[in-house]
């Protein structure tokens, strides 16, 4: 066993056949470390008393395609027209400042 492997095993980690094993205590204390490895595409197994109990998996985010709302939204032709006076009165958007009536 290499010195690095011995340190990893003592710290609750090991790399066996391309799979990183992490002890529950190590995962609990330093969860970001095994998660970072999972995010990078590595396989990680969490063990309790030397037995595998969990295998975290990377969540793939769905890709958003442009035009995914095409035909589902309607923008009226007058969207850029000034707002009607009664709406401007409701939101206080009619004058230049508080001193205007």
N, C-alpha and C positions, 0 to 999 in steps of 0.2 A: 504494500500500500504506500502510495506517495505521501510525502508530508502534507501536501495540499488536501488530499483525500482524507487523511487522518484528522486534519483540522475541521474539514467539512462534516465528517461523521461526528466529531465531538460537539460541533455546533448544531447538530440535528439535521444536517444536509448530506446528501450523497448523490452522485451521478452514476447511475447503473444502466448501461446499455442505451445511452442517449436519453434516458428518463431521469429527471431530477426528483429525488425523494426528499421530502421535508417533514420533520417531526412536527406534531401538532403544536407543541410549545414554541418552537421556532416560528411556525406560521402565525401563531397568535401574537407573538411579540413583534415580529417584523413582517406583517402581511404584505406590505408593498414589495418586498423582495421577490417572493414567488410570483406575485401578480405581474411584476415587470417581466419575468421570464416567460410567463404565459402570453403576455402581449407581444413578445418577440417571436412567438411561434414555438416555444419549447414546450415539451410535455412535462408536467409537474404532478407528482403524486404526494398527497399528504398522508403520513402514517401515524398510527397510534400503537405504541408498544411493538414497533417493527412490522405491523400489518397495515396494508393499504386501506384507507377509509374514504378518501375523496380524490377526485381528479378535476381541478378547476379547468374550465374551457374558455377560450377566447370568444367573446361575443362579436360577431361580424355585424357591422352597421350596414343597413341597406343603402345601396347607392341611390341617390336622387337623380332622376333624369329631368332634363329641362323639358318643359311642356307637359308635365304630369297633371296640370290642371286645365289643359286645353279643352275648351268646350264646356267646362263646368262653372266658369265664372263669367259674369257679364259686367262690363264697365260701360255705364251710360255715356252717350255722346256728349252730354253737357257736364261731365265730371270736372272740367276746368273752369266752368262758368262761375261768376261770383255767387256767393250764397245769398238766398233771399233775405230781405231785411228782417223778417220776423225771427229767423234763425240767428242772425247776427245780434239781435236784441237779447236773445236767450243766453248767449255765451259772452256777451259784453265785447263783441268784436267790432263794434261800429265806430268808435271815435278814435282820436289820436291819443287819448290818455284819460286819467280819472277826472280831469277838470272839465271835459266835454260832457254835455248833458246827454 
